[in-house]
C-alpha cells in the first residue's frame, strides 16, 4: 500500500510538472518625478516668478512611498502620498513655506487619506473610512510658520511637521464601526470647487454645501429684487450644512460628481449626467439656452455660414430648458444634459468621465465601434460653456458654445483630463500631454503667457539654442526671415497623473529604476 501511495504521489508530481515551470514575473521598480508649473504663489518650494515651463521639483523624490495626487489652491497646495499622508506648501507672510508633512490634529489625528482637493481657502481630504475632513486655517498656519525664525532652510525646524486641526464635515453621512468589514456608509467620492463642494455616498446619494447663489447646491436660492437676466450677477448666498440633492425619477444611484466654479455635474450608474447651477455661459450642457426661441443669428455669437445665402434665418435650437427675458440663467434642480449632436454616425454612448473648469464643462465620449478591443478604443472630448480664452479647445470664433469636439489628434484616446480656472490638460494613451486655454501665469507650460485656443503638445523646455533667422523667401521676392523651430523635450518617463488647479498644473512621471533618466 505504501508503495502504491508512493507511485500515486510520484505520478501526481509528474503530472503537475508536465508544463514548463515559470517564475512569477517581477514588476520593475519605478521612481517618480514631479513637474510643476504656473502661478508662483503655489509652486512647491517657491520660485522667483511664474514658472512658464514644467519644472522638476526634486523634493518629491525624497519620499520613497511615491505620490498619488497633487492639488492646488490660489496661493497654496497639497500633495497626497501613496501611504495616505498629506503634505502642504504655500505663501507665508515673510517667506515661502514647505513642502512639509501635515501633522493632523483634532478629528484628523491618526487618519490616512485617499483623496485631497483645495478650494479657494481650504484643504479638504477624504479618509479611507469615508470621512471628510476640512483644514480651514491653512493660510494662517503658513503665515505663522513663515514668521518663525528659520536659520537654515535645510535644518530640521524648517522641515518639521506643520500642525493643523482637521474638522469633520458636519451634516454628512458618517461611516459606522462595521463599514470597514461590510462596506457602505460614509463618502466614496467628492468634488471641491472654488466656493462649493459635492459629496457622493456609498448609497448613491449626493450632498452639496457652500455657495448657492446660482443654485449650484441643488436648492432654490432666495429670490432677489430687481430684474435678473443673462448678464446680471447675484449677491452671495451660502448653504452652511450639506443638503441632499433631489434628482428626477429617471436618475439612478449617483456614482460621481464634478464641480465647476458655480455649477455642478453629477453622473449616475447608467452614465446619465445631470447638471444644475449657473448657466449664463451655457456650461450646463443643456443646449444653447441664451435665447428663448426660434431666432436667430445672435444666439450663436457669430453669423454662421449655414444661415447665409437664401437659407432661413429662423430655426429651432436644440435645448433642454428655456429662459424668459428677465429669468436668471440658472437651474436649481438637476436637469439631464442633452446628448451631443452627431452627423452621419450613431449617437455617442454616455460620457465615460467629466471635468469642469470655472464656467465650462468637458465630457469624454467613446467614438469607436462597440466591437473594438480596449486597446483599439478611441474617444472624443466634447466641451460646452465659456470659450473667451480658448477653454473649449477649438478656436475663438464663438465666445460660448454648446457641445463641440476639442481638436485633439484624430483616432486618439484620452485617459485623463484636468481643468484649472480657464485651462485644460489632456493625457493620451500614447503618453502625449496636450494643453489649451488661458495662460497668463504660464499654467499651460509652453513657455508663454498667450491664449492657446487649440490644443498644443506640452513638454520640457528645449535645451537647444535657437538658430539665427534665415531668409525663406524665393529668389526675387521680398526677404522674409524665420528662425528654425526648436522642439520641446519629452517628459523623462511615463506620465501617470495630471493635475490642474486655479492657475497651476502638475504631472507625475514614472521612470524605471536604474534608467539614465532616473539617475539624472
C-alpha positions as CSV (number, residue, x, y, z in Angstrom):
1,X,0.0,0.0,0.0
2,X,2.8,2.3,0.9
3,X,4.5,1.6,-2.5
4,X,1.2,2.3,-4.3
5,X,0.8,5.5,-2.5
6,X,4.3,6.5,-3.4
7,X,3.6,5.7,-7.0
8,X,0.4,7.8,-7.0
9,X,2.3,10.7,-5.3
10,X,5.1,10.4,-7.9
11,X,2.6,10.3,-10.7
12,X,0.9,13.4,-9.3
13,X,4.2,15.2,-9.1
14,X,5.0,14.2,-12.7
15,X,1.5,15.3,-13.8
16,X,2.0,18.7,-12.2
17,X,5.4,19.1,-13.7
18,X,4.4,18.4,-17.3
19,X,4.2,22.0,-18.3
20,X,7.1,24.5,-18.0
21,X,7.7,25.9,-14.6
22,X,7.8,29.7,-14.8
23,X,8.9,32.1,-12.1
24,X,6.4,34.9,-11.3
25,X,7.4,38.0,-13.3
26,X,8.5,40.8,-11.0
27,X,7.5,44.3,-11.8
28,X,10.4,46.6,-12.5
29,X,10.8,49.1,-9.6
30,X,9.8,52.6,-10.6
31,X,10.9,56.0,-9.5
32,X,8.7,59.1,-9.6
33,X,9.5,62.6,-10.7
34,X,7.1,65.5,-10.3
35,X,6.9,68.5,-12.6
36,X,5.0,71.7,-11.6
37,X,4.4,75.0,-13.4
38,X,2.2,78.1,-13.3
39,X,1.4,80.7,-10.6
40,X,4.4,81.4,-8.4
41,X,2.4,81.5,-5.2
42,X,1.6,77.8,-5.5
43,X,4.9,76.4,-6.7
44,X,6.3,73.9,-4.1
45,X,9.4,75.4,-2.5
46,X,8.7,78.8,-4.1
47,X,10.1,80.5,-7.2
48,X,11.4,84.0,-8.2
49,X,8.5,84.3,-10.6
50,X,5.8,82.5,-12.5
51,X,7.1,79.2,-13.9
52,X,6.4,79.1,-17.6
53,X,7.9,75.6,-18.3
54,X,7.4,72.3,-16.4
55,X,9.9,72.4,-13.5
56,X,11.2,69.3,-11.8
57,X,10.7,69.6,-8.0
58,X,13.4,67.3,-6.6
59,X,11.9,67.5,-3.1
60,X,9.2,65.0,-4.1
61,X,11.8,62.4,-4.9
62,X,12.9,62.1,-1.3
63,X,9.6,60.3,-0.5
64,X,10.2,56.6,-1.4
65,X,6.5,55.8,-0.9
66,X,5.6,57.7,-4.1
67,X,2.8,60.1,-4.8
68,X,-0.9,59.7,-5.5
69,X,-2.2,63.2,-6.1
70,X,-1.3,66.9,-6.2
71,X,-3.8,69.7,-5.7
72,X,-3.6,73.5,-5.9
73,X,-5.3,76.4,-4.3
74,X,-4.8,80.1,-5.3
75,X,-1.6,80.5,-3.2
76,X,-1.1,77.1,-1.5
77,X,-1.0,73.5,-2.5
78,X,-1.3,70.0,-1.1
79,X,0.1,66.5,-2.0
80,X,-1.1,63.0,-1.1
81,X,1.5,60.2,-1.0
82,X,0.8,56.5,-1.5
83,X,0.7,55.8,2.2
84,X,-2.1,58.3,2.8
85,X,-0.1,61.1,4.3
86,X,-0.7,64.8,3.5
87,X,1.9,67.4,2.7
88,X,1.3,71.1,2.2
89,X,3.1,74.2,1.0
90,X,2.3,77.8,0.3
91,X,2.9,81.5,0.6
92,X,3.6,82.7,4.1
93,X,3.8,86.3,5.5
94,X,7.6,86.6,5.4
95,X,8.7,83.7,3.2
96,X,7.5,80.6,1.3
97,X,6.7,77.6,3.5
98,X,7.1,73.9,2.6
99,X,6.5,71.4,1.4
100,X,6.2,69.9,4.8
101,X,4.2,66.9,6.2
102,X,0.9,67.8,7.8
103,X,0.6,66.9,11.4
104,X,-3.2,66.3,11.6
105,X,-4.8,67.4,14.8
106,X,-8.4,67.3,16.0
107,X,-10.7,64.9,14.1
108,X,-7.9,64.2,11.7
109,X,-5.4,62.8,14.2
110,X,-4.1,59.4,13.1
111,X,-6.1,59.4,9.9
112,X,-4.9,58.2,6.5
113,X,-6.4,59.7,3.3
114,X,-7.4,58.6,-0.2
115,X,-8.1,62.0,-1.8
116,X,-7.2,65.6,-1.3
117,X,-8.6,68.7,-3.0
118,X,-8.4,72.5,-2.5
119,X,-11.0,75.2,-2.5
120,X,-10.1,79.0,-2.5
121,X,-9.1,78.9,1.2
122,X,-9.4,75.3,2.5
123,X,-7.9,71.9,2.1
124,X,-10.5,69.0,2.0
125,X,-9.4,65.4,2.5
126,X,-11.2,62.1,2.3
127,X,-10.2,59.3,4.6
128,X,-10.1,55.6,3.8
129,X,-13.2,55.0,6.1
130,X,-15.2,57.6,4.1
131,X,-14.9,60.6,6.4
132,X,-14.5,64.1,5.0
133,X,-12.1,66.4,6.9
134,X,-11.7,70.2,6.4
135,X,-8.5,72.0,7.2
136,X,-9.7,75.6,7.4
137,X,-6.8,77.6,8.8
138,X,-4.3,76.8,6.1
139,X,-3.2,80.4,5.3
140,X,-2.9,81.3,9.0
141,X,-0.8,78.2,9.7
142,X,1.5,79.0,6.8
143,X,1.9,82.6,7.9
144,X,2.7,81.6,11.5
145,X,5.3,79.1,10.2
146,X,7.0,81.8,8.0
147,X,7.2,84.2,10.9
148,X,9.2,81.7,13.0
149,X,13.0,82.1,12.8
150,X,14.5,79.8,10.3
151,X,18.3,79.9,10.5
152,X,18.8,77.3,7.8
153,X,16.4,76.1,5.1
154,X,17.9,72.7,5.4
155,X,17.5,72.5,9.2
156,X,15.1,70.1,10.9
157,X,13.0,73.0,12.1
158,X,12.3,74.1,8.5
159,X,11.0,70.7,7.6
160,X,9.2,69.9,10.9
161,X,5.6,68.8,10.5
162,X,3.1,71.6,10.4
163,X,0.3,71.1,13.0
164,X,-3.1,71.8,11.6
165,X,-6.5,70.9,13.0
166,X,-8.9,68.9,10.8
167,X,-12.6,69.2,11.4
168,X,-15.1,66.5,10.4
169,X,-17.6,67.9,7.9
170,X,-20.9,68.2,9.8
171,X,-24.1,67.0,8.2
172,X,-22.7,64.3,6.0
173,X,-23.4,60.5,6.5
174,X,-20.7,59.0,8.7
175,X,-19.3,55.5,8.3
176,X,-20.3,53.1,11.0
177,X,-17.9,50.9,13.0
178,X,-18.6,47.8,10.8
179,X,-18.3,49.6,7.5
180,X,-14.6,48.6,7.2
181,X,-15.8,45.0,7.1
182,X,-19.1,45.1,5.1
183,X,-18.6,48.3,3.1
184,X,-21.1,51.2,2.6
185,X,-21.7,54.2,4.7
186,X,-19.8,57.5,4.5
187,X,-18.5,59.2,1.4
188,X,-16.9,57.4,-1.5
189,X,-16.1,60.4,-3.9
190,X,-16.0,64.1,-3.6
191,X,-15.6,67.2,-5.8
192,X,-14.3,70.5,-4.4
193,X,-14.8,73.8,-6.3
194,X,-14.0,77.4,-5.8
195,X,-16.8,78.1,-3.3
196,X,-18.9,74.9,-3.1
197,X,-18.5,71.2,-2.9
198,X,-20.3,67.9,-3.6
199,X,-20.0,64.5,-1.9
200,X,-21.3,61.1,-3.2
201,X,-22.2,58.5,-0.6
202,X,-21.8,54.7,-0.9
203,X,-25.6,54.6,-1.2
204,X,-25.6,56.7,-4.4
205,X,-26.8,60.0,-2.8
206,X,-25.3,63.4,-3.5
207,X,-24.8,66.1,-0.8
208,X,-23.8,69.7,-1.6
209,X,-22.6,72.6,0.6
210,X,-21.2,76.1,0.1
211,X,-22.1,78.9,-2.2
212,X,-25.6,78.6,-3.7
213,X,-26.5,82.0,-5.3
214,X,-26.9,80.2,-8.6
215,X,-28.5,77.0,-7.2
216,X,-25.2,75.0,-7.5
217,X,-26.0,73.2,-4.3
218,X,-29.3,71.9,-5.7
219,X,-31.6,74.1,-3.7
220,X,-33.6,77.2,-4.8
221,X,-31.7,80.4,-3.6
222,X,-33.7,83.3,-2.2
223,X,-35.4,85.4,-4.8
224,X,-33.6,88.7,-5.4
225,X,-35.1,92.1,-6.0
226,X,-35.0,93.7,-9.4
227,X,-34.8,92.2,-12.9
228,X,-32.4,89.3,-13.5
229,X,-31.3,88.3,-16.9
230,X,-28.4,86.7,-18.6
231,X,-25.8,89.3,-17.6
232,X,-26.7,90.3,-14.0
233,X,-24.8,88.9,-11.1
234,X,-26.3,87.7,-7.9
235,X,-25.5,88.5,-4.3
236,X,-23.8,85.6,-2.4
237,X,-25.9,83.1,-0.5
238,X,-24.5,80.1,1.2
239,X,-25.7,76.7,2.3
240,X,-24.0,76.2,5.7
241,X,-24.7,72.4,6.1
242,X,-24.7,69.8,3.4
243,X,-28.1,69.2,1.8
244,X,-29.2,66.1,-0.1
245,X,-29.9,66.8,-3.7
246,X,-33.1,65.5,-5.1
247,X,-32.9,64.0,-8.6
248,X,-35.6,63.4,-11.2
249,X,-37.2,59.9,-11.2
250,X,-35.2,58.7,-14.3
251,X,-31.9,59.2,-12.4
252,X,-30.2,56.1,-10.9
253,X,-27.7,56.0,-8.0
254,X,-25.2,58.7,-8.3
255,X,-21.6,57.5,-8.7
256,X,-19.6,60.7,-9.3
257,X,-19.8,64.4,-9.1
258,X,-17.7,67.1,-10.8
259,X,-17.6,70.7,-9.5
260,X,-17.1,73.9,-11.6
261,X,-16.9,77.4,-10.4
262,X,-20.6,77.9,-10.0
263,X,-22.1,74.7,-11.4
264,X,-22.3,71.0,-10.6
265,X,-22.4,67.9,-12.9
266,X,-23.5,64.5,-11.4
267,X,-23.3,61.1,-13.2
268,X,-25.4,58.1,-12.3
269,X,-24.7,54.4,-12.5
270,X,-26.1,54.2,-16.1
271,X,-23.9,57.0,-17.3
272,X,-26.6,59.7,-17.5
273,X,-25.4,63.1,-16.5
274,X,-27.4,65.8,-14.6
275,X,-26.4,69.5,-14.3
276,X,-27.5,72.4,-12.1
277,X,-26.2,75.8,-11.1
278,X,-25.1,78.8,-13.2
279,X,-26.0,78.6,-16.9
280,X,-25.1,82.1,-18.1
281,X,-22.3,80.6,-20.3
282,X,-24.4,77.6,-21.3
283,X,-21.9,75.5,-19.3
284,X,-24.6,73.1,-18.0
285,X,-24.8,71.2,-21.3
286,X,-28.5,71.8,-21.8
287,X,-28.1,73.2,-25.3
288,X,-28.0,76.8,-26.4
289,X,-30.2,78.5,-23.8
290,X,-29.1,82.1,-24.4
291,X,-32.4,82.9,-26.2
292,X,-35.9,81.7,-25.7
293,X,-36.9,80.9,-29.2
294,X,-36.5,80.4,-32.8
295,X,-34.2,83.1,-34.0
296,X,-31.6,83.7,-34.6
297,X,-28.2,84.6,-35.6
298,X,-27.1,86.4,-32.4
299,X,-27.8,83.3,-30.3
300,X,-24.7,81.8,-31.7
301,X,-22.5,84.8,-31.0
302,X,-21.5,85.0,-34.7
303,X,-23.3,84.6,-38.0
304,X,-22.7,81.0,-39.3
305,X,-22.3,80.1,-42.9
306,X,-25.4,77.9,-43.0
307,X,-27.5,80.9,-42.1
308,X,-26.5,82.9,-45.2
309,X,-27.3,82.6,-48.9
310,X,-31.0,82.0,-49.2
311,X,-31.5,79.8,-46.1
312,X,-34.0,80.7,-43.4
313,X,-32.7,82.7,-40.5
314,X,-35.2,81.2,-38.1
315,X,-34.7,77.7,-36.8
316,X,-35.4,75.8,-33.7
317,X,-32.5,75.5,-31.4
318,X,-32.0,72.3,-29.5
319,X,-32.3,72.9,-25.8
320,X,-33.5,71.2,-22.7
321,X,-34.7,74.4,-20.9
322,X,-35.5,78.0,-21.9
323,X,-35.3,81.3,-20.0
324,X,-37.6,84.3,-20.3
325,X,-36.1,87.7,-20.7
326,X,-35.8,88.5,-17.0
327,X,-35.2,85.0,-15.8
328,X,-31.9,84.3,-14.1
329,X,-30.0,81.8,-16.3
330,X,-29.7,79.1,-13.7
331,X,-31.0,75.7,-12.7
332,X,-31.6,75.0,-9.0
333,X,-32.7,71.4,-9.6
334,X,-30.8,68.7,-11.6
335,X,-31.7,68.6,-15.3
336,X,-30.4,65.8,-17.6
337,X,-27.9,67.1,-20.1
338,X,-28.5,67.0,-23.8
339,X,-26.8,64.4,-25.9
340,X,-24.2,65.8,-28.3
341,X,-25.3,66.3,-31.9
342,X,-24.0,63.7,-34.3
343,X,-23.6,63.7,-38.1
344,X,-23.6,60.6,-40.3
345,X,-23.0,58.3,-37.4
346,X,-24.8,56.6,-34.5
347,X,-25.3,58.6,-31.3
348,X,-22.4,58.7,-28.9
349,X,-22.5,56.5,-25.8
350,X,-22.9,58.1,-22.4
351,X,-19.9,60.0,-21.1
352,X,-17.1,58.0,-19.7
353,X,-16.0,60.7,-17.3
354,X,-16.2,64.5,-17.0
355,X,-14.2,67.5,-15.9
356,X,-15.2,71.1,-15.1
357,X,-13.4,74.5,-15.2
358,X,-14.8,77.7,-13.7
359,X,-17.5,78.1,-16.4
360,X,-17.2,75.3,-18.9
361,X,-17.6,71.5,-18.9
362,X,-15.8,68.7,-20.7
363,X,-17.3,65.3,-21.3
364,X,-15.3,62.3,-22.7
365,X,-17.3,60.0,-25.0
366,X,-16.2,56.9,-26.8
367,X,-16.4,57.3,-30.6
368,X,-15.1,53.9,-31.7
369,X,-17.3,50.9,-32.7
370,X,-18.6,48.6,-29.9
371,X,-16.6,45.7,-31.2
372,X,-13.2,47.4,-30.8
373,X,-11.0,46.0,-28.1
374,X,-9.9,48.1,-25.2
375,X,-6.5,48.7,-26.9
376,X,-8.2,49.9,-30.1
377,X,-10.8,52.1,-28.4
378,X,-10.8,55.8,-29.2
379,X,-12.7,58.7,-27.6
380,X,-13.6,62.3,-28.1
381,X,-13.6,65.3,-25.8
382,X,-16.8,67.4,-26.1
383,X,-16.9,70.8,-24.4
384,X,-19.6,73.4,-23.7
385,X,-19.6,76.7,-21.9
386,X,-17.3,79.8,-21.9
387,X,-14.7,80.0,-24.7
388,X,-13.5,83.5,-24.5
389,X,-10.0,82.3,-23.7
390,X,-10.0,79.1,-25.7
391,X,-11.2,76.9,-22.8
392,X,-13.2,74.7,-25.2
393,X,-10.1,73.8,-27.3
394,X,-11.4,74.5,-30.7
395,X,-11.0,78.2,-31.7
396,X,-12.0,81.7,-30.7
397,X,-14.9,82.0,-33.2
398,X,-17.6,81.6,-30.5
399,X,-17.4,83.1,-27.1
400,X,-19.7,80.4,-25.7
401,X,-20.6,77.1,-27.3
402,X,-22.8,74.0,-26.8
403,X,-21.3,70.5,-27.1
404,X,-18.5,70.7,-29.6
405,X,-15.4,68.5,-30.0
406,X,-11.9,69.6,-28.8
407,X,-9.4,69.5,-31.6
408,X,-7.2,66.7,-30.3
409,X,-5.4,64.3,-32.7
410,X,-7.8,62.0,-34.6
411,X,-8.3,58.4,-33.5
412,X,-6.7,59.1,-30.2
413,X,-7.8,58.0,-26.7
414,X,-7.7,60.3,-23.7
415,X,-7.2,58.6,-20.3
416,X,-7.1,61.7,-18.0
417,X,-8.4,65.3,-18.2
418,X,-7.7,68.0,-15.7
419,X,-9.2,71.5,-15.7
420,X,-8.0,74.7,-14.0
421,X,-9.7,78.0,-13.8
422,X,-9.5,78.5,-17.6
423,X,-7.1,75.9,-18.9
424,X,-7.0,72.2,-19.5
425,X,-4.6,69.3,-19.8
426,X,-5.4,66.0,-21.5
427,X,-3.2,62.9,-21.3
428,X,-3.4,60.4,-24.2
429,X,-2.7,56.7,-24.2
430,X,0.4,57.5,-26.4
431,X,1.9,59.3,-23.4
432,X,1.5,62.7,-25.1
433,X,0.2,65.6,-23.0
434,X,-1.9,68.4,-24.6
435,X,-2.9,71.7,-23.2
436,X,-5.2,74.6,-24.2
437,X,-6.9,77.7,-22.8
438,X,-5.7,80.7,-20.8
439,X,-2.1,81.1,-19.6
440,X,-1.4,84.5,-18.1
441,X,0.8,82.9,-15.4
442,X,2.3,80.1,-17.5
443,X,-0.2,77.4,-16.5
444,X,-0.1,75.8,-19.9
445,X,3.6,75.1,-19.6
446,X,4.7,76.2,-23.1
447,X,7.0,79.0,-22.1
448,X,4.5,81.7,-23.0
449,X,1.6,83.6,-21.4
450,X,-0.6,83.8,-24.5
451,X,-4.0,82.1,-25.0
452,X,-3.9,78.8,-26.9
453,X,-7.4,78.1,-28.3
454,X,-6.3,74.8,-30.0
455,X,-4.5,72.0,-28.1
456,X,-0.7,72.1,-28.2
457,X,1.7,69.4,-27.1
458,X,3.3,70.1,-23.7
459,X,6.9,69.0,-22.7
460,X,10.0,70.2,-21.1
461,X,11.9,73.4,-22.1
462,X,14.0,72.9,-25.2
463,X,17.7,72.7,-24.4
464,X,18.9,73.7,-27.9
465,X,19.7,77.3,-28.6
466,X,17.6,78.8,-31.4
467,X,19.4,79.3,-34.7
468,X,19.8,82.6,-36.4
469,X,16.9,83.6,-38.6
470,X,17.4,82.8,-42.3
471,X,15.7,84.2,-45.5
472,X,13.0,81.7,-46.6
473,X,11.6,83.8,-49.5
474,X,12.1,82.6,-53.1
475,X,14.6,84.4,-55.3
476,X,13.4,87.8,-56.4
477,X,10.7,88.1,-53.7
478,X,10.8,90.3,-50.6
479,X,13.0,88.8,-47.9
480,X,11.3,87.0,-45.1
481,X,13.4,85.8,-42.2
482,X,12.3,82.9,-40.0
483,X,14.1,81.0,-37.3
484,X,14.0,77.2,-37.3
485,X,11.6,76.0,-34.7
486,X,13.0,74.2,-31.7
487,X,11.0,71.2,-30.5
488,X,10.1,70.6,-26.9
489,X,11.7,67.8,-24.9
490,X,9.5,64.9,-23.8
491,X,9.0,64.2,-20.1
492,X,11.5,61.7,-18.7
493,X,9.2,58.7,-18.4
494,X,5.6,57.8,-18.5
495,X,3.1,60.4,-17.3
496,X,0.8,58.6,-14.8
497,X,-1.2,61.5,-13.3
498,X,-2.2,65.0,-14.3
499,X,-3.4,67.8,-12.0
500,X,-4.7,71.3,-12.6
501,X,-5.9,73.9,-10.1
502,X,-6.7,77.5,-10.4
503,X,-3.6,78.7,-12.4
504,X,-1.2,75.8,-11.8
505,X,-0.5,72.5,-13.3
506,X,1.5,69.4,-12.4
507,X,2.3,65.9,-13.7
508,X,3.7,62.8,-12.0
509,X,6.1,60.7,-14.1
510,X,7.2,57.1,-13.5
511,X,10.7,56.2,-14.6
512,X,12.2,52.7,-14.4
513,X,14.8,52.4,-11.6
514,X,18.3,52.4,-13.0
515,X,17.5,54.1,-16.2
516,X,19.6,57.2,-17.2
517,X,16.6,59.5,-16.7
518,X,16.2,58.2,-13.1
519,X,19.8,58.7,-12.4
520,X,19.9,62.3,-13.6
